[in-house]
């Protein structure tokens, strides 16, 4: 990653660009530096235990480089969208392989091929697959939206996008990634607003038909204990298997402890200490609540300014806005400050290239 950043930076320098050109349109980065300043101030009185849980590389280096380079290379967003789409197809193929090759193990719910081969990454492989399947759903739907009035001009390509949209959406219902599913639905509402009504009806009808066939053949995959549908229904029955309600409520309690925490927060990485979890990995699973409870209203307003600045610069880029909405909603149920480069990536990349 560092090597790639060096190459991109030198490309900027030798591409007949002045320092003024390179640093132009960096309002989002400036606001992130202000956020870093406040973050650093709140680090001053942090304990050694709190500081040991800070991901300094992500906070100070990766986020900064992400904003800087993505804004400077935002003209490549069209190609990056295609790359994301292509890489996401690999996960869709893996899902089909899971159904085909290990069908006998599917009675307890969807078991992905990565788990069978022992490739668990960070232990939350279903969330990783859910993220990429969501990209597939949104980008393929955006392609369908763009050609909805001329579907017959390139039938093979259009049918391919339709197949990808329906199949990836169905797998998203199976793998158990609730956050990715909810965020995808939110982004689809944005994309569908100007869609051809006849095309929406046809796609919905085809989706229901395909879903019905799969459900009739194997209802266990869709209603098993670790499926997305079952886990969402569990919330209605107050079954919080991921402890989200516990984490959210404690983040609010920490934030509202007193007037000091209300405006300035409890301090960097104060949340895990507050809930007596002195190990890395415990955070509110809601980036906005994390900023509020650890950095207060002041930190929250600065962070919100970063997002608003990026969102304003996106303007009329449909898929860029949809992916940014997706990441913002996703980070309301998972993800935190340490991994905020994922939101900043889309907000920066799809900004207007002045």
C-alpha positions as CSV (number, residue, x, y, z in Angstrom):
1,X,0.0,0.0,0.0
2,X,2.8,2.4,0.9
3,X,4.6,1.6,-2.3
4,X,1.5,2.3,-4.3
5,X,1.0,5.6,-2.5
6,X,4.6,6.6,-3.3
7,X,4.1,5.8,-7.0
8,X,0.9,7.8,-7.1
9,X,2.4,10.8,-5.4
10,X,5.4,10.9,-7.7
11,X,3.0,10.6,-10.7
12,X,1.3,13.7,-9.4
13,X,4.7,15.5,-9.2
14,X,5.9,14.6,-12.7
15,X,2.5,15.1,-14.4
16,X,3.0,18.8,-15.1
17,X,1.2,19.7,-11.9
18,X,2.2,22.5,-9.6
19,X,2.1,22.2,-5.8
20,X,-0.9,24.5,-5.9
21,X,-2.7,22.1,-8.3
22,X,-2.0,19.1,-6.1
23,X,-3.2,20.9,-3.0
24,X,-6.3,22.3,-4.6
25,X,-9.8,21.1,-3.7
26,X,-8.5,19.7,-0.4
27,X,-11.1,21.2,1.9
28,X,-12.1,17.8,3.1
29,X,-8.5,17.0,4.0
30,X,-8.2,20.3,5.9
31,X,-11.2,19.5,8.0
32,X,-9.7,16.0,8.7
33,X,-6.5,17.7,9.9
34,X,-8.7,19.8,12.3
35,X,-10.3,16.5,13.4
36,X,-6.8,15.0,14.0
37,X,-5.9,18.1,16.0
38,X,-8.8,17.6,18.4
39,X,-8.2,13.8,18.4
40,X,-4.6,14.5,19.5
41,X,-5.7,16.9,22.2
42,X,-8.0,14.2,23.7
43,X,-5.0,11.8,23.5
44,X,-3.0,13.9,25.9
45,X,-4.8,12.8,29.1
46,X,-5.4,9.2,27.8
47,X,-4.0,6.4,29.9
48,X,-1.4,4.0,28.6
49,X,-4.0,1.3,28.2
50,X,-6.2,3.7,26.1
51,X,-3.2,4.7,23.9
52,X,-2.3,1.1,23.4
53,X,-5.6,0.5,21.6
54,X,-5.3,3.3,19.2
55,X,-4.6,2.4,15.6
56,X,-2.2,5.3,14.9
57,X,-1.4,4.1,11.3
58,X,-5.0,4.2,10.2
59,X,-6.0,7.4,12.1
60,X,-2.9,9.5,11.2
61,X,-1.6,7.9,8.0
62,X,-4.1,5.8,6.0
63,X,-7.1,8.2,6.4
64,X,-5.0,11.2,5.4
65,X,-3.5,9.5,2.4
66,X,-6.9,8.1,1.3
67,X,-8.4,11.6,1.2
68,X,-5.4,13.3,-0.5
69,X,-4.9,10.7,-3.2
70,X,-8.5,9.9,-3.9
71,X,-9.3,13.6,-4.5
72,X,-6.4,14.0,-6.8
73,X,-7.3,10.9,-8.7
74,X,-11.0,11.3,-8.7
75,X,-11.0,11.4,-12.5
76,X,-10.3,7.6,-12.3
77,X,-13.6,6.9,-10.4
78,X,-15.2,5.4,-13.5
79,X,-12.4,2.8,-13.8
80,X,-12.4,2.2,-10.0
81,X,-16.1,1.4,-10.2
82,X,-15.5,-1.2,-12.8
83,X,-12.6,-2.7,-10.8
84,X,-14.8,-2.9,-7.7
85,X,-17.5,-4.5,-9.8
86,X,-15.1,-7.1,-11.2
87,X,-13.6,-7.9,-7.8
88,X,-17.0,-8.3,-6.3
89,X,-17.9,-10.9,-9.0
90,X,-15.3,-13.1,-7.4
91,X,-17.3,-13.2,-4.2
92,X,-20.5,-14.0,-6.1
93,X,-18.8,-16.9,-7.8
94,X,-17.5,-18.1,-4.4
95,X,-21.1,-18.0,-3.1
96,X,-22.3,-20.1,-6.0
97,X,-19.4,-22.5,-5.4
98,X,-20.4,-22.8,-1.8
99,X,-24.0,-23.8,-2.8
100,X,-22.8,-26.3,-5.4
101,X,-19.8,-27.9,-3.8
102,X,-20.8,-28.1,-0.2
103,X,-24.6,-28.3,-0.5
104,X,-24.7,-31.2,2.0
105,X,-23.5,-28.9,4.7
106,X,-26.1,-26.2,4.1
107,X,-28.8,-27.6,6.3
108,X,-27.8,-25.3,9.2
109,X,-27.7,-22.2,7.0
110,X,-25.3,-20.9,4.4
111,X,-21.8,-22.1,4.8
112,X,-19.4,-20.2,2.6
113,X,-16.5,-21.8,0.8
114,X,-14.0,-19.5,2.5
115,X,-14.9,-20.9,5.9
116,X,-14.7,-24.5,4.6
117,X,-11.2,-23.9,3.4
118,X,-10.2,-22.2,6.6
119,X,-9.9,-18.7,5.1
120,X,-11.6,-16.6,7.8
121,X,-9.6,-13.4,7.5
122,X,-10.5,-11.5,10.6
123,X,-13.0,-14.0,11.9
124,X,-15.9,-12.1,10.3
125,X,-15.8,-13.4,6.8
126,X,-19.5,-13.2,6.3
127,X,-19.3,-9.4,6.9
128,X,-16.5,-9.2,4.3
129,X,-18.6,-11.1,1.7
130,X,-21.7,-9.0,2.6
131,X,-19.7,-5.8,1.8
132,X,-18.7,-7.0,-1.6
133,X,-22.1,-8.4,-2.5
134,X,-23.6,-5.1,-1.5
135,X,-21.2,-3.4,-4.0
136,X,-22.5,-5.8,-6.7
137,X,-26.1,-5.1,-5.9
138,X,-25.7,-1.3,-6.1
139,X,-23.4,-1.1,-9.1
140,X,-25.4,-3.7,-11.1
141,X,-28.6,-1.8,-10.2
142,X,-27.1,1.4,-11.3
143,X,-26.1,-0.1,-14.7
144,X,-29.7,-1.4,-15.1
145,X,-30.9,2.1,-14.2
146,X,-28.8,3.7,-16.9
147,X,-30.0,1.4,-19.6
148,X,-33.6,0.9,-18.5
149,X,-34.9,2.8,-21.4
150,X,-32.8,1.0,-24.0
151,X,-32.8,-2.6,-22.6
152,X,-32.9,-4.3,-26.0
153,X,-29.9,-2.5,-27.5
154,X,-27.4,-4.9,-25.8
155,X,-29.4,-7.7,-24.4
156,X,-26.6,-10.0,-23.3
157,X,-24.9,-7.3,-21.2
158,X,-28.1,-6.1,-19.7
159,X,-29.2,-9.7,-18.9
160,X,-25.9,-10.2,-17.2
161,X,-26.3,-7.2,-15.0
162,X,-29.8,-8.3,-14.1
163,X,-28.6,-11.8,-13.2
164,X,-25.8,-10.3,-11.0
165,X,-28.3,-8.0,-9.3
166,X,-30.8,-10.7,-8.4
167,X,-28.3,-13.4,-7.4
168,X,-26.1,-11.1,-5.3
169,X,-29.2,-9.7,-3.6
170,X,-30.4,-13.2,-2.8
171,X,-27.0,-14.3,-1.4
172,X,-27.0,-11.1,0.7
173,X,-30.2,-12.4,2.3
174,X,-28.5,-15.7,3.1
175,X,-25.1,-15.0,4.5
176,X,-26.2,-13.1,7.7
177,X,-24.7,-9.7,7.1
178,X,-27.5,-7.6,8.5
179,X,-25.7,-4.3,8.4
180,X,-24.7,-4.7,4.8
181,X,-28.3,-5.6,3.9
182,X,-29.9,-2.7,5.7
183,X,-27.3,-0.3,4.2
184,X,-27.9,-1.7,0.7
185,X,-31.7,-1.2,1.0
186,X,-31.1,2.4,2.1
187,X,-28.9,3.1,-1.0
188,X,-31.3,1.3,-3.3
189,X,-34.0,3.8,-2.2
190,X,-31.7,6.6,-3.4
191,X,-30.9,4.9,-6.7
192,X,-34.5,3.9,-7.5
193,X,-36.0,7.4,-7.2
194,X,-35.6,8.2,-11.0
195,X,-35.9,4.6,-12.2
196,X,-38.3,3.7,-15.0
197,X,-41.4,2.4,-13.2
198,X,-42.0,-0.4,-15.8
199,X,-38.4,-1.6,-15.3
200,X,-38.8,-1.6,-11.6
201,X,-41.9,-3.7,-11.8
202,X,-40.3,-6.1,-14.2
203,X,-37.1,-6.5,-12.1
204,X,-39.2,-6.9,-8.9
205,X,-41.4,-9.5,-10.5
206,X,-38.4,-11.5,-11.7
207,X,-36.7,-11.2,-8.3
208,X,-39.8,-12.5,-6.4
209,X,-40.0,-15.4,-8.9
210,X,-36.4,-16.3,-8.5
211,X,-36.5,-16.0,-4.7
212,X,-39.6,-18.2,-4.6
213,X,-37.9,-21.0,-6.6
214,X,-34.9,-20.9,-4.3
215,X,-37.0,-20.8,-1.2
216,X,-39.1,-23.7,-2.3
217,X,-36.0,-25.8,-3.0
218,X,-34.1,-25.0,0.2
219,X,-35.9,-22.9,2.8
220,X,-33.2,-23.7,5.4
221,X,-30.7,-21.3,3.7
222,X,-33.0,-18.4,4.0
223,X,-34.6,-19.0,7.4
224,X,-31.7,-20.7,9.3
225,X,-30.3,-19.2,12.5
226,X,-27.4,-17.4,10.9
227,X,-29.2,-16.1,7.8
228,X,-29.7,-12.4,7.3
229,X,-33.5,-12.7,7.4
230,X,-33.5,-14.7,10.6
231,X,-31.1,-12.4,12.3
232,X,-33.2,-9.4,11.3
233,X,-36.3,-11.1,12.6
234,X,-34.5,-11.8,15.8
235,X,-34.2,-8.1,16.5
236,X,-38.0,-7.9,16.5
237,X,-38.0,-10.5,19.3
238,X,-35.3,-8.6,21.3
239,X,-32.7,-11.2,20.4
240,X,-29.4,-9.2,20.2
241,X,-26.9,-11.8,19.2
242,X,-24.3,-9.2,18.3
243,X,-24.7,-7.0,21.5
244,X,-25.4,-3.9,19.4
245,X,-28.1,-2.6,21.7
246,X,-25.8,-3.1,24.7
247,X,-23.0,-1.2,22.9
248,X,-25.2,1.6,21.6
249,X,-26.8,2.2,25.0
250,X,-23.4,2.3,26.8
251,X,-22.0,4.7,24.3
252,X,-24.9,7.1,25.0
253,X,-24.4,6.6,28.7
254,X,-20.7,7.5,28.5
255,X,-21.5,10.5,26.3
256,X,-24.1,11.9,28.7
257,X,-22.1,11.2,31.9
258,X,-21.7,14.9,32.7
259,X,-21.4,18.2,30.9
260,X,-17.7,17.6,30.2
261,X,-18.2,14.4,28.4
262,X,-21.2,15.9,26.6
263,X,-19.1,18.5,24.9
264,X,-15.6,17.0,25.0
265,X,-16.2,13.3,25.3
266,X,-14.7,10.7,27.6
267,X,-11.4,10.6,25.7
268,X,-9.9,8.5,23.0
269,X,-10.6,4.8,23.6
270,X,-12.5,5.6,26.8
271,X,-15.4,3.4,25.7
272,X,-13.8,0.0,26.2
273,X,-12.6,1.1,29.6
274,X,-16.1,2.3,30.4
275,X,-17.6,-1.2,29.7
276,X,-14.7,-2.9,31.5
277,X,-13.3,-4.4,28.3
278,X,-9.6,-3.6,28.4
279,X,-8.8,-5.3,25.1
280,X,-8.7,-4.2,21.5
281,X,-11.8,-4.7,19.5
282,X,-14.5,-3.3,21.8
283,X,-16.0,-0.2,20.3
284,X,-19.6,1.1,19.9
285,X,-20.0,-0.3,16.4
286,X,-21.5,3.0,15.4
287,X,-18.9,5.6,14.2
288,X,-21.2,8.5,15.1
289,X,-21.8,7.3,18.7
290,X,-18.1,6.5,19.0
291,X,-17.1,10.1,18.1
292,X,-19.8,11.5,20.4
293,X,-18.9,9.4,23.5
294,X,-15.1,9.7,23.1
295,X,-14.7,13.2,21.4
296,X,-17.9,14.9,22.4
297,X,-20.1,17.3,20.5
298,X,-17.1,19.3,19.4
299,X,-15.4,16.2,17.8
300,X,-18.8,15.1,16.3
301,X,-19.4,18.5,14.6
302,X,-15.9,18.4,13.1
303,X,-16.3,14.9,11.9
304,X,-19.7,15.7,10.4
305,X,-18.2,18.6,8.6
306,X,-15.7,16.2,6.9
307,X,-18.6,14.0,5.7
308,X,-20.8,17.0,4.6
309,X,-17.9,18.5,2.6
310,X,-17.3,15.2,0.8
311,X,-21.0,14.7,0.1
312,X,-21.3,18.2,-1.3
313,X,-18.5,17.6,-3.7
314,X,-20.0,14.4,-5.1
315,X,-23.0,16.3,-6.4
316,X,-24.5,14.5,-9.4
317,X,-22.5,11.2,-9.4
318,X,-25.2,8.6,-8.8
319,X,-23.1,5.6,-7.9
320,X,-20.6,7.6,-5.9
321,X,-23.5,9.0,-3.8
322,X,-25.1,5.6,-3.5
323,X,-21.9,4.0,-2.3
324,X,-21.2,6.8,0.2
325,X,-24.8,6.5,1.6
326,X,-24.2,2.7,1.8
327,X,-21.0,3.2,3.8
328,X,-22.5,5.9,6.1
329,X,-25.5,3.6,7.0
330,X,-23.2,0.6,7.4
331,X,-21.0,2.5,9.8
332,X,-24.1,3.2,11.9
333,X,-24.1,-0.5,12.8
334,X,-20.5,-1.5,12.4
335,X,-17.1,0.1,11.9
336,X,-15.5,2.8,13.8
337,X,-13.0,5.7,13.7
338,X,-10.0,3.3,13.1
339,X,-11.6,2.1,9.8
340,X,-13.2,5.4,8.7
341,X,-11.0,5.4,5.6
342,X,-13.7,3.2,4.1
343,X,-16.2,6.0,4.2
344,X,-13.5,8.6,3.3
345,X,-12.4,6.6,0.3
346,X,-15.8,6.8,-1.5
347,X,-16.5,10.4,-0.5
348,X,-13.1,11.5,-1.8
349,X,-12.9,9.4,-4.9
350,X,-16.3,10.4,-6.3
351,X,-15.8,14.1,-5.6
352,X,-15.8,16.5,-8.5
353,X,-12.4,16.7,-10.1
354,X,-11.7,20.4,-10.5
